[in-house]
């Protein structure tokens, strides 16, 4: 058992319990300094259309940053960690989810599943990035390999994927969805259509698209990238069910994304993802303090903006080396298999 597993999950929960208590003033202030500037910049972006679309784009970048920050509030609400009151989390979660076109119940279900199964080879497929092992890929049909390569292509994953996920995929229910989840998805869709129609008919559809699309695209691209690098790094963690361990998955399979302070602020400290996976009830504004509270939380897979770019080359999980590998290693493995045959 590794250094990280010296404490089981109950002991880690106890150790991090002091950071679980959300502070009303901090939560309300974060709502104000996230949603408020986003709405203000959205209006400024619209007004700037009369001057120059380049000025509109200039407004779009900080607006997208505040939208990402708003999404982190939504994310915390799905974990019931942003307020002490369960009802307050649900109400604020539903409202902030509308900003990024997310249904609260749908996203809560898939994300909770992700936390419970992260790194478990037998339980992949819900709320995660499609990841095949090297052996699975070698045994797959030509068509499935093609599907996988297309899916993992950076252009598809980061340029097309964000729009597809947030605008299309989240509009539909999964077959296994509960009645409550299905109700929330349709309720979210109806409210979004109403809001978008009201704004579109009020300011004009062209103006609405020119303002909303750049902001939404930059924010969702950033969100997908963050989620990707939080779990797709070279020395990641994947184990079969019998060997899978929650603490190991949190501290080995979730990265510490060490961002510049300004980006850390805009992303709501989500770079301390190992802490978040260890205890999802810690509100985002306490994640850094929790990270600094125990030396072992600082000896984890750490990425920077520069080193995280290497994650773009990773395609498959190699169970032998327990690492993510790229195309060169994949081709070498397949050639060896062909020679053996």
MARTOR-678185 format. One line per 5 residues: number of its first residue (from 1); their letters; for each residue z, y, x of N, C-alpha, C, O. Coordinates in steps of 0.001 Angstrom, whole numbers. Each point is the difference from the previous one (the first is absolute). Example, Ala and Ser with C-alpha at 12.3 -4.5 7.8 and 13.67 -1.06 7.14 Angstrom:
1 = as = 7800,-5690,13190,0,1190,-890,0,1200,900,665,-19,1036 | -1385,1069,-1386,60,1190,820,730,1090,-770,169,1108,509;
END
This chain:
1 = xxxxx = 0,-1201,849,0,1201,-849,0,1242,878,689,46,1019 | -1455,952,-1411,-183,1180,856,1187,943,-89,916,-174,-804 | -974,1176,1661,1037,1037,38,194,627,-1376,1127,252,-425 | -2266,4,-284,78,688,-1286,691,-837,-1065,568,551,-943 | -606,-1869,1075,519,-860,-1055,1479,-338,176,535,-826,-739;
6 = xxxxx = 129,1452,1707,1419,-273,197,805,350,-1254,1030,-611,-284 | -1522,1608,-459,588,323,-1294,-965,-480,-1074,-1207,216,103 | 1735,-865,-1130,-886,-366,-1094,-177,1210,-913,568,1063,250 | -1346,-1229,-1291,-344,1149,-835,1234,607,-667,55,1214,-200 | 935,-2039,-145,1206,545,-635,768,915,951,526,1036,-408;
11 = xxxxx = -471,-1423,1659,697,829,985,-762,1288,298,602,1054,207 | -1942,-1150,-187,-802,1207,206,144,945,-1196,86,1216,171 | -60,-1779,-1376,179,825,-1203,1333,745,78,86,1184,-324 | 938,-1895,757,1325,610,129,-16,1107,1053,588,1064,-195 | -1258,-1323,1296,-73,969,1095,-747,1268,-419,347,1102,426;
16 = xxxxx = -1374,-1268,-1263,-806,1145,-427,470,606,-1325,-564,987,-472 | 1589,-1578,-117,496,474,-1301,359,1494,-24,-258,658,-1008 | 850,-93,2090,337,1427,-34,-1214,922,-198,144,1145,-427 | -1342,-1664,744,-1208,822,-118,-701,-196,-1354,-1013,641,-280 | 1561,-1523,-543,-635,-301,-1282,244,1065,-1062,-722,64,-994;
21 = xxxxx = 1716,754,1196,422,911,-1066,-866,1260,-32,130,866,865 | -1009,-763,-1858,-827,1212,-87,842,1225,-342,979,-81,-741 | -1383,1204,1295,715,1256,-249,-846,847,-944,-1145,325,316 | 1697,32,-1465,-756,709,-1033,-658,1267,544,-1171,255,-277 | 1915,539,1048,-552,1262,506,-1190,-252,920,-986,736,-46;
26 = xxxxx = 1073,-1791,896,-1102,-319,912,-1225,-484,-770,-1130,357,333 | 1357,-1169,-1361,-1113,-524,-781,-696,1107,-787,-1229,70,-28 | 2013,786,-606,-584,1101,-782,-757,951,917,-1095,451,-335 | 1685,-143,1506,-663,897,939,-1315,-602,491,-987,717,167 | 969,-2032,67,-1245,-634,435,-1061,54,-1097,-1185,168,287;
31 = xxxxx = 1605,-308,-1523,-942,141,-1118,-609,1398,-2,-1208,167,-166 | 2061,827,353,-454,1390,-26,-946,292,1167,-1056,605,-184 | 1455,-1049,1407,-818,359,1167,-1198,-932,205,-731,138,981 | 529,-1079,-1897,-1172,-870,74,-972,299,-1133,-1167,309,242 | 1645,-401,-1474,-854,222,-1168,-371,1472,-126,-1143,331,-318;
36 = xxxxx = 2115,561,567,-257,1443,-125,-1138,481,889,-960,578,-510 | 1032,-797,1831,-1095,426,888,-1327,-685,-329,-1062,607,140 | 1118,-1877,-579,-1241,-684,-363,-700,734,-1141,-1199,268,79 | 1937,59,-1133,-593,700,-1155,-499,1389,405,-1065,436,-437 | 1837,247,1268,-394,1335,461,-1294,-62,814,-905,810,-202;
41 = xxxxx = 825,-1763,1110,-1198,-139,833,-1201,-454,-821,-1135,364,307 | 1375,-1151,-1341,-1090,-414,-885,-604,1229,-682,-1221,142,-69 | 2081,740,-431,-469,1233,-651,-722,888,1003,-1046,570,-313 | 1598,-449,1521,-643,820,1042,-1362,-573,377,-953,746,230 | 866,-2067,-170,-1282,-641,303,-1027,327,-1073,-1169,247,299;
46 = xxxxx = 1611,-247,-1543,-909,341,-1113,-448,1463,108,-1185,304,-138 | 2129,585,382,-348,1425,97,-914,271,1192,-833,905,-43 | 990,-1689,1102,-800,216,1207,-1465,-392,-183,-842,358,824 | 532,-1081,-1884,-1390,-394,-250,-913,1216,-143,-1183,-53,333 | 1747,1134,-828,-800,1221,-173,-293,685,1329,-883,854,82;
51 = xxxxx = 1620,-1228,952,-215,589,1328,-858,-926,851,-1071,391,464 | 1546,-1627,-258,-729,-959,830,572,-1398,-211,1216,-177,-76 | -2099,-808,-17,460,-1372,-135,710,-461,1273,855,-884,-59 | -1197,1471,1211,676,-334,1252,1466,401,-64,860,-673,569 | -580,1759,-1254,1384,430,-191,725,-977,-929,1185,-283,175;
56 = xxxxx = -1921,-222,-1164,550,-1011,-905,389,-1254,781,1070,-571,-213 | -1947,154,1114,290,-1167,834,1201,259,906,794,-902,268 | -672,2128,195,1133,360,853,1313,-158,-775,1012,-429,556 | -1043,778,-1834,1187,-163,-852,259,-1477,-307,1138,-407,-237 | -2219,-390,246,113,-1402,-400,878,-807,948,706,-908,-440;
61 = xxxxx = -738,1223,1729,759,-802,969,1515,114,-199,668,-1027,-120 | -101,2246,80,1447,52,-262,351,-474,-1408,1068,-576,-212 | -1958,814,-751,249,-480,-1367,95,-1518,-13,855,-569,-678 | -1737,-86,1431,28,-1463,99,1298,-463,647,567,-1021,-392 | -98,1772,1382,1273,-333,647,1147,27,-994,851,-890,1;
66 = xxxxx = -827,1912,-849,1048,87,-1013,-170,-1077,-1075,978,-438,-605 | -2215,18,371,-234,-1089,-948,526,-1329,557,564,-807,-738 | -752,589,2036,565,-1193,646,1522,31,-124,624,-1017,-304 | -43,2165,537,1457,161,-99,479,-265,-1437,1063,-583,-212 | -1859,1019,-761,319,-263,-1409,-82,-1494,-290,799,-538,-766;
71 = xxxxx = -1776,-128,1388,-132,-1444,-188,1217,-741,556,420,-1010,-564 | 143,1503,1656,1192,-633,576,1169,99,-982,815,-918,-90 | -733,2024,-640,1034,133,-1040,-227,-1056,-1077,935,-682,-421 | -2189,554,-20,-365,-1038,-970,393,-1382,531,581,-813,-719 | -905,569,1974,302,-1279,651,1501,-277,-1,428,-1113,-306;
76 = xxxxx = 375,2128,648,1450,-175,-10,519,-289,-1399,917,-800,-184 | -1516,1459,-798,430,-215,-1391,-249,-1442,-438,778,-547,-781 | -1845,-72,1269,-274,-1392,-376,1030,-950,609,163,-1131,-460 | 528,1600,1498,1079,-793,608,1372,415,-558,1027,-532,421 | -1015,1473,-1358,1238,544,-562,895,585,1088,1224,-107,-68;
81 = xxxxx = -1839,720,1064,775,535,1129,22,1524,59,697,572,839 | -1448,93,-1714,-101,1460,101,1132,703,-753,460,1066,408 | -22,-1672,-1503,1143,514,-765,981,-1140,-244,-369,-1172,63 | 1614,1525,-342,980,-1016,-371,-329,-576,-1368,188,-1193,-240 | -680,2043,-658,-316,-415,-1362,-1304,-790,-57,-1036,472,469;
86 = xxxxx = 1086,-1657,-1036,-1199,-813,-160,-1025,720,-874,-1199,-26,278 | 1695,676,-1349,-896,714,-919,-691,1163,699,-1189,233,-215 | 1915,492,1043,-588,1132,732,-1098,-483,929,-1042,644,120 | 1266,-1777,541,-1041,-572,859,-1249,-349,-803,-1121,246,444 | 1319,-817,-1619,-1141,-400,-822,-787,1210,-501,-1230,6,50;
91 = xxxxx = 1932,1010,-528,-670,1196,-535,-760,735,1106,-1179,315,-155 | 1857,-44,1265,-643,706,1111,-1105,-867,601,-1038,514,417 | 1262,-1825,-372,-1016,-914,524,-1263,12,-829,-1101,21,550 | 1237,-34,-1861,-1168,28,-885,-773,1302,184,-1230,-5,61 | 1955,1119,25,-648,1322,125,-690,152,1355,-1162,404,60;
96 = xxxxx = 1869,-726,1034,-606,152,1331,-1132,-1000,212,-931,264,760 | 1011,-1417,-1435,-1085,-977,96,-1308,549,-541,-1073,-367,479 | 1153,1246,-1474,-1208,577,-576,-777,831,1016,-1225,97,-80 | 1937,502,1037,-665,833,1005,-960,-820,859,-1025,506,456 | 1368,-1778,-239,-871,-862,816,-641,-1114,-841,-460,-1010,534;
101 = xxxxx = 438,1215,-1864,-692,-911,-925,586,-1415,45,-731,-985,-112 | 2043,895,275,668,-1301,71,872,-236,-1223,701,900,-462 | -752,-2126,-59,898,-406,-1073,1317,-456,616,16,-847,893 | 1069,1405,-1367,1321,-275,576,340,-1487,-28,362,-566,1031 | -471,-65,-2177,388,-1406,-126,-923,-919,792,458,-956,626;
106 = xxxxx = -1743,1241,-652,-962,-838,728,274,55,1501,57,-1027,676 | 111,2240,-174,194,161,1442,1360,-543,435,135,-582,1076 | 873,783,-1936,1337,-514,317,-40,-1520,138,609,-557,913 | -1312,-104,-1804,-62,-1466,30,-690,-497,1268,524,-869,697 | -1703,1423,-399,-747,-480,1172,731,335,1288,-23,-780,952;
111 = xxxxx = 673,1941,-918,677,405,1232,1295,-788,215,357,-310,1137 | 335,-8,-2214,1195,-833,111,-376,-1384,517,706,-584,822 | -1833,68,-1320,-496,-1296,476,-338,71,1485,292,-927,756 | -906,2029,-346,-330,194,1410,1250,-61,869,-5,-641,1051 | 1068,1297,-1480,1242,-12,777,591,-1402,91,552,-383,1031;
116 = xxxxx = -669,-370,-2106,612,-1332,-50,-819,-1057,742,502,-1084,297 | -1778,1405,3,-883,-1024,586,-673,443,1286,-811,-745,550 | 1121,1932,-55,-647,523,1198,80,-995,1167,1089,-385,426 | -2266,-26,83,-34,-900,1139,111,-1471,-347,17,-844,896 | 61,517,-2183,101,-1396,-426,-1404,-547,-253,-678,444,-926;
121 = xxxxx = 243,-1390,1729,-1368,-513,-85,-295,-709,-1317,-1156,-66,-419 | 2182,-461,-236,-208,-689,-1270,-12,956,-1193,-357,-395,-1110 | 745,1641,1337,149,915,-1131,-788,1293,185,424,1068,-441 | -1566,-1178,1093,-875,1162,176,-771,287,-1289,-168,-876,-848 | -297,2127,717,-920,291,-1088,440,1030,-1012,-817,439,-810;
126 = xxxxx = 2088,-29,821,466,1009,-946,582,1176,771,969,-152,744 | -1566,1320,-926,523,1215,624,-134,52,1502,738,731,662 | -1677,-1502,-100,-160,7,1453,-1476,112,389,-882,21,-858 | 636,49,2149,-1367,26,531,-462,-1450,169,715,-823,571 | -1913,521,-1071,-509,-1364,115,-80,-390,1473,-736,609,776;
131 = xxxxx = 1502,-1631,-404,57,-465,1385,-180,-1510,38,758,-739,-629 | -1752,287,1362,-216,-1429,201,468,-394,1391,18,818,920 | 359,-2081,-781,304,-506,1337,-1308,-412,670,-1030,-161,-656 | 1095,-3,1961,-1179,-397,765,-538,-1347,-490,-1210,-175,-148 | 2110,-765,-99,-426,-1318,-447,-619,54,-1402,-996,-671,-272;
136 = xxxxx = 1589,1467,-605,-551,150,-1356,-1417,565,51,-890,-439,-728 | 707,1418,1600,-1329,613,121,-1002,-1011,546,-1136,-64,-471 | 1548,-722,1458,-894,-1000,587,-398,-1053,-1031,-1115,-521,43 | 2015,207,-963,-265,-1017,-1013,-696,553,-1242,-439,-765,-859 | 337,2086,762,-540,630,-1208,-1519,-133,-87,-679,-229,1001;
141 = xxxxx = 171,376,-2209,-1447,-23,-210,-621,1267,569,693,984,264 | -1995,-1021,-79,-730,1166,516,208,1199,-926,184,1126,463 | -214,-1378,-1776,148,1091,-972,1395,622,75,136,1222,-57 | 900,-2055,183,1360,534,66,210,771,1288,682,1025,4 | -1255,-1502,1084,86,748,1267,-642,1374,-144,531,1003,476;
146 = xxxxx = -1689,-975,-1145,-707,1269,-210,855,940,-839,124,1183,314 | 468,-1715,-1384,887,796,-846,1124,617,827,309,1186,-120 | 279,-2008,945,1137,445,803,-418,1062,1005,701,995,182 | -1833,-1201,468,-474,980,995,-306,1335,-662,291,1060,554 | -877,-1120,-1742,-297,1239,-728,1301,708,-373,129,1212,171;
151 = xxxxx = 824,-1976,-679,1297,561,-409,703,672,1175,546,1093,-147 | -556,-1743,1319,719,516,1158,-783,1050,796,516,566,963 | -1753,-314,-1367,-785,1034,670,669,1362,-208,294,359,-1140 | -47,404,2204,694,1289,-146,-656,955,-993,690,756,-684 | -2026,-787,603,-687,884,-944,376,-364,-1432,268,875,-824;
156 = xxxxx = -250,-2182,537,359,-462,-1339,1477,235,-268,373,518,-1053 | 468,-900,2009,1440,57,-211,539,1418,-112,862,268,-837 | -1357,643,1669,606,1325,58,-829,1120,-634,548,1041,-363 | -1848,-1243,226,-828,1045,-592,-368,-288,-1454,-73,913,-822 | -157,-2187,511,-332,-382,-1376,1242,-504,-732,218,309,-1171;
161 = xxxxx = 591,-1093,1887,1168,-639,-591,955,921,-735,378,-310,-1129 | 39,1448,1723,973,863,-677,-449,453,-1389,785,-20,-948 | -2044,427,833,-509,448,-1290,-52,-1162,-987,365,155,-1165 | -817,-1314,1630,-65,-1179,-876,1388,-398,-486,195,-250,-1190 | 764,190,2099,1351,-448,-363,642,948,-1006,462,-428,-1057;
166 = xxxxx = -436,1713,1389,751,950,-819,-718,422,-1277,653,279,-1006 | -1982,-226,1027,-730,443,-1188,-463,-1138,-899,-117,182,-1212 | -146,-1351,1783,-553,-1106,-789,988,-1150,-155,369,-357,-1119 | 58,-218,2230,849,-1198,-48,1290,236,-786,412,-854,-785 | 222,1996,989,1267,283,-678,-156,286,-1490,994,164,-707;
171 = xxxxx = -2226,-104,230,-230,254,-1429,90,-1272,-836,34,68,-1229 | 5,-1230,1886,-46,-1265,-715,1245,-841,247,629,80,1056 | -290,-885,-2052,1142,-903,102,-393,-1327,629,-1115,-487,-187 | 2039,-83,927,-183,-1365,487,321,-970,-1137,774,335,-897 | -1350,-1512,925,222,-997,-1053,1476,-362,-135,488,-271,-1097;
176 = xxxxx = 211,270,2227,1410,-399,-3,959,1132,-357,1214,-201,-6 | -1741,1384,-291,846,1161,-274,852,-207,-1254,-431,-626,-968 | 1635,1161,1010,888,-68,-1166,-490,976,-1069,-838,860,270 | 1364,-1003,-1474,-378,908,-1088,368,1441,335,-751,929,-295 | 1917,-754,916,443,1348,377,-939,608,1021,-357,1174,-94;
181 = xxxxx = -45,-1980,1077,-919,487,1035,-1341,371,-607,-563,1043,334 | 44,-1881,-1220,-1283,281,-656,77,1287,-816,-929,807,-3 | 2055,-633,-687,196,1202,-807,-14,1241,876,-595,1016,-357 | 1260,-1105,1515,72,1138,916,-1373,348,574,-327,1175,160 | -466,-2185,147,-1337,258,548,-847,759,-1007,-635,994,351;
186 = xxxxx = 615,-1452,-1604,-810,666,-1009,548,1375,-340,-761,933,-253 | 2089,-809,247,605,1308,-244,-383,971,1114,-351,1150,-262 | 420,-1622,1504,-387,821,1151,-1461,414,-102,-335,1160,242 | -537,-2098,-597,-1430,302,-128,-256,1066,-1051,-792,918,219 | 1466,-1038,-1368,-189,962,-1090,468,1386,420,-679,995,-255;
191 = xxxxx = 1848,-933,905,527,1293,443,-919,622,1055,-265,1202,-35 | -217,-2019,970,-883,513,1052,-1303,526,-580,-471,1066,397 | -112,-1801,-1330,-1238,461,-643,250,1323,-706,-842,897,46 | 1980,-770,-693,343,1233,-720,150,1176,961,-539,1080,-239 | 1279,-1301,1333,227,1084,971,-1303,409,677,-317,1186,95;
196 = xxxxx = -435,-2182,373,-1260,284,688,-976,717,-942,-670,949,408 | 590,-1395,-1656,-898,632,-973,421,1434,-268,-840,899,-60 | 2140,-684,-101,506,1352,-273,-345,942,1146,-508,1098,-227 | 785,-1528,1466,-277,850,1157,-1508,160,193,-482,1097,283 | -252,-2187,-436,-1455,48,193,-688,941,-967,-859,789,396;
201 = xxxxx = 1234,-869,-1661,-621,877,-1007,481,1442,126,-700,929,-403 | 1899,-744,964,560,1349,145,-635,763,1155,-417,1146,-171 | 339,-1774,1353,-519,719,1166,-1443,-376,324,-628,619,859 | 103,-1633,-1546,-1365,-464,288,50,-1255,855,787,-90,942 | -1640,-887,-1281,31,-1285,690,-410,107,1461,540,-709,850;
206 = xxxxx = -1475,1572,-555,-418,156,1395,1149,509,853,260,-520,1085 | 431,1551,-1587,1129,569,730,1112,-1039,162,600,-119,1068 | -337,-628,-2137,1047,-1012,61,-300,-1038,1082,877,-350,789 | -2113,-139,-755,-377,-1030,979,44,552,1421,459,-680,918 | -937,1916,-733,-24,606,1329,1409,232,557,199,32,1214;
211 = xxxxx = 760,128,-2103,1385,199,446,741,-1329,110,605,-299,1029 | -658,-494,-2097,802,-1231,-62,-485,-1074,961,806,-665,651 | -2118,494,-560,-523,-1120,791,392,66,1480,479,-1001,533 | -662,2140,156,406,33,1423,1497,-246,196,395,-725,913 | 438,1328,-1769,1444,-184,119,369,-1465,-215,734,-593,790;
216 = xxxxx = -1252,28,-1865,310,-1381,-367,-502,-962,1067,682,-965,347 | -1870,1230,170,-599,-898,986,788,-1,1307,272,-1062,559 | 93,2235,-74,759,102,1249,1363,-675,-163,459,-705,899 | 182,922,-2045,1328,-567,-234,-47,-1514,-119,829,-693,590 | -1791,171,-1345,-64,-1458,-179,-458,-698,1280,462,-1100,301;
221 = xxxxx = -1361,1726,449,-385,-542,1310,1239,-111,895,220,-1018,656 | 579,2084,-643,1214,9,829,960,-1091,-442,610,-672,831 | -476,495,-2146,907,-1014,-525,-423,-1403,376,828,-819,397 | -2123,537,-521,-514,-1327,353,169,-256,1487,376,-1099,407 | -653,2109,402,167,-145,1451,1458,-288,358,280,-885,809;
226 = xxxxx = 646,1631,-1410,1418,-206,270,414,-1424,-348,677,-664,784 | -1086,198,-1964,374,-1343,-420,-588,-1048,942,648,-997,319 | -1873,1233,118,-676,-948,885,741,-146,1328,326,-1115,407 | -60,2226,264,610,-84,1337,1471,-394,-54,581,-376,1018 | 17,460,-2195,1396,-401,-109,172,-1521,95,1098,-491,261;
231 = xxxxx = -2194,-247,-476,106,-1458,29,-1113,-691,789,58,-1213,203 | -1051,1947,236,-1125,-590,724,1,518,1432,-775,892,346 | 1633,-1444,470,64,380,1415,90,-1277,822,360,-1055,-522 | -683,1150,1793,-242,-1190,821,1118,-1046,-69,-251,-1152,-351 | 1458,1542,678,1121,-953,-20,696,53,-1354,1177,347,-95;
236 = xxxxx = -1913,-693,-939,544,44,-1348,871,-1202,-312,577,-616,896 | -489,293,-2167,850,-1119,-404,-613,-710,-1198,-173,598,-1061 | -151,-1859,1229,-416,-876,-1092,564,-1384,275,-154,-532,1099 | 795,-38,-2081,560,-1343,128,-218,-761,-1301,-159,591,-1068 | 154,-1922,1183,-50,-813,-1198,1353,56,-697,1022,312,610;
241 = xxxxx = -1043,-617,-1882,1168,193,-851,1279,-599,579,1065,614,-78 | -1165,-1818,663,1203,-669,493,628,710,1206,1188,-176,270 | -1973,970,451,507,724,1171,151,1500,-235,501,734,852 | -948,-297,-2034,3,1441,-299,1423,514,-165,852,-669,-583 | -606,1874,1108,1328,601,-65,-142,1476,-372,-788,728,605;
246 = xxxxx = 1548,-299,-1594,-130,1366,-516,272,1053,1085,-734,979,130 | 1790,-1200,635,356,965,1048,-1075,42,1078,-385,1074,461 | -98,-2250,-60,-1077,-66,990,-1239,726,-505,-645,740,742 | 318,-961,-2021,-1188,636,-582,131,1515,-8,-976,720,216 | 2198,-240,-468,229,1446,-31,-73,621,1387,-620,1047,188;
251 = xxxxx = 1256,-1697,784,137,606,1320,-1107,-368,990,-181,668,1018 | -551,-1731,-1326,-1138,-358,852,-1335,265,-684,-1000,284,659 | 993,-379,-1989,-1255,139,-732,-227,1352,-631,-963,183,-745 | 1849,782,1034,-151,1372,-496,176,936,1183,1002,-80,710 | -1942,944,-498,22,834,1204,853,1249,-160,270,459,-1110;
256 = xxxxx = 146,78,2254,559,1344,67,-1154,896,445,-391,-8,1167 | -144,773,-2106,-1145,869,282,554,1350,440,372,833,-826 | -323,-631,2139,624,1183,578,-980,1173,-38,-816,186,902 | 922,587,-1960,-928,1103,-232,568,1324,499,1217,139,127 | -2085,844,161,483,1353,285,846,489,-1177,-242,-387,-1144;
261 = xxxxx = 1213,1218,1418,975,411,-1010,-646,545,-1279,464,-295,-1102 | -1515,1075,1243,-616,584,-1199,-615,-1088,-880,91,63,-1226 | -721,-1069,1859,-573,-1100,-777,1103,-916,-534,-135,-564,-1086 | 1206,417,1830,1148,-774,-484,531,634,-1285,367,-704,-942 | -328,2041,910,501,703,-1180,-942,-194,-1184,440,-323,-1104;
266 = xxxxx = -1742,523,1337,-965,-134,-1091,-64,-1431,-535,-295,-207,-1177 | 568,-774,2028,-60,-1394,-443,1373,-524,-433,185,-1206,-158 | 755,2095,-28,1295,-388,-543,717,-1075,799,629,-889,-573 | -722,967,1899,704,-948,891,-413,-1457,-196,708,-902,449 | -1826,658,-1103,-388,-1384,-268,-372,-739,1284,-142,-1223,-9;
271 = xxxxx = -16,1954,1111,-244,-636,1293,1154,-887,442,-191,-919,797 | 1405,1194,-1316,1144,-866,288,-62,-1196,-953,939,-295,-739 | -2080,-369,794,-302,-1006,-1020,843,-1257,163,276,-703,-972 | 126,428,2195,861,-1161,238,1343,155,-709,541,-965,-541 | -10,2188,548,1263,270,-690,-200,-121,-1511,832,-568,-707;
276 = xxxxx = -1939,1107,234,-297,-57,-1429,-109,-1442,-488,491,-330,-1079 | -1134,-529,1870,-130,-1392,-415,1330,-748,106,247,-948,-746 | 591,1371,1661,1308,-631,149,895,336,-1190,762,-841,-478 | -867,2077,11,780,412,-1171,-772,1079,-757,14,1170,380 | -683,-1578,-1449,-864,911,-745,777,975,-880,-593,877,-628;
281 = xxxxx = 1922,-1026,578,796,925,-804,410,1250,780,670,877,-545 | -1063,-793,1799,276,1204,790,-1046,1052,-340,-1186,-245,220 | 1570,1407,-748,-991,1031,-316,-700,491,1257,560,-55,1095 | -1776,532,-1255,-828,340,1165,655,1014,929,-213,-44,1211 | 1014,963,-1770,592,1037,847,1180,-500,839,542,752,809;
286 = xxxxx = -141,-2013,-996,1049,-584,838,-533,-1075,952,769,-589,760 | -2056,336,-798,-553,-1087,815,173,249,1497,311,-925,750 | -509,2158,-314,138,286,1432,1445,-172,456,244,-543,1077 | 709,993,-1877,1417,-165,346,357,-1483,80,724,-432,897 | -1247,-335,-1850,258,-1441,11,-602,-633,1249,614,-865,623;
291 = xxxxx = -1814,1299,-263,-683,-504,1193,838,229,1263,55,-854,885 | 587,2004,-819,786,358,1183,1398,-600,-10,730,112,984 | -354,-746,-2084,1372,-485,-140,275,-1302,737,1159,-354,215 | -2211,-366,178,184,-1286,666,-1062,-155,1073,-1188,125,-299 | 1577,-395,1546,-982,-116,1093,-1090,-1026,-269,-1137,170,439;
296 = xxxxx = 1478,-1238,-1160,-998,-1044,-257,-1118,478,-914,-1095,-563,12 | 1361,1594,-802,-1035,545,-872,-1009,839,783,-1051,373,-521 | 1379,-85,1758,-902,798,838,-826,-866,947,-932,484,643 | 1285,-1775,-563,-760,-933,839,-885,-837,-921,222,-1196,-192 | -1213,1848,-361,-907,-624,-974,-1436,369,368,-202,898,818;
301 = xxxxx = -796,-1558,-1393,-1399,381,272,-216,1480,-307,202,449,-1128 | -612,297,2145,-140,1452,-130,-1448,418,254,-611,-382,999 | 85,1171,-1925,-1366,508,120,27,1521,32,862,632,-610 | -1820,-55,1331,-234,1441,-40,-1369,228,-632,-722,-956,-282 | 369,2203,61,-1320,291,-561,-1098,-622,861,-973,-545,-520;
306 = xxxxx = 1138,633,1846,-1017,-517,908,-28,-1523,17,-1063,-601,-156 | 2219,-25,342,28,-1466,105,-318,-677,-1332,-455,-1144,-16 | 689,1832,-1093,-282,-607,-1303,-1493,-203,-240,-388,-806,-846 | -456,1534,1589,-1452,-131,-173,-487,-1402,380,-1038,-459,-477 | 1801,-209,1339,-386,-1353,407,11,-955,-1186,-696,-1015,-1;
311 = xxxxx = 1494,1351,-1008,85,-854,-1185,-1338,-147,-707,-204,-955,-750 | -703,1888,982,-1329,-70,-610,-786,-1215,490,-916,-469,-676 | 1276,-34,1850,-743,-1126,584,519,-1353,-469,-643,-1022,240 | 1798,998,-905,601,-1281,-378,-621,-543,-1278,-179,724,-979 | -145,-2003,1005,-676,-619,-1141,766,-1186,-576,83,-150,-1219;
316 = xxxxx = 482,-700,2090,632,-1237,-445,1348,-210,682,267,536,1076 | 572,-1331,-1734,1282,-367,594,-135,-1361,676,-392,-982,-630 | 719,937,1910,-67,-1237,762,1388,-640,17,927,533,611 | -790,-1672,-1281,1299,-662,-95,478,-563,1325,1199,-190,199 | -2126,-78,709,394,-553,1304,642,1065,890,1092,-200,532;
321 = xxxxx = -1767,1310,-378,526,1075,855,950,922,-746,694,814,609 | -663,-946,-1952,798,871,-864,-347,1462,246,872,845,204 | -2163,-577,-230,-519,1355,171,-1214,210,-890,-662,-954,-409 | 380,2220,118,-1267,338,-629,-1080,6,1079,241,424,1130 | -1407,-889,-1483,-1099,-43,962,-1240,663,-581,-114,208,-1208;
326 = xxxxx = -820,119,2112,-1229,668,-390,-1207,-909,83,138,-1212,164 | -1321,1792,-276,-1251,-764,-80,-260,-864,1230,-512,-1113,-122 | 860,1619,1310,-288,-754,1223,743,-1338,4,-587,-1045,282 | 1876,1091,-595,792,-1223,-25,-450,-935,-1116,46,-1221,147 | -478,1799,-1256,-471,-811,-1136,-1251,-780,387,-95,-1201,-251;
331 = xxxxx = -852,1884,855,-1249,-657,394,249,-1081,1048,-632,-1056,-24 | 1559,1327,944,332,-985,1025,579,-1264,-633,-343,-1113,398 | 1224,1291,-1388,624,-1127,-687,-1043,-821,-756,18,-1230,42 | -926,1920,-734,-1025,-697,-787,-958,-765,904,-414,-1111,-334 | 56,1698,1483,-885,-689,942,659,-1278,524,-650,-1036,142;
336 = xxxxx = 1949,1131,140,735,-1180,470,20,-1089,-1058,-135,-1182,317 | 299,1571,-1553,16,-959,-1101,-1359,-684,-146,-87,-1200,-257 | -969,1997,429,-1351,-548,-116,-281,-999,1120,-654,-1021,-212 | 1162,1336,1417,-195,-934,1140,753,-1307,-231,-472,-1071,382 | 1635,1163,-1003,796,-1196,-282,-714,-908,-990,143,-1222,48;
341 = x = -912,1830,-946,-739,-789,-989,-1248,-625,620,-746,-699,-686;
END
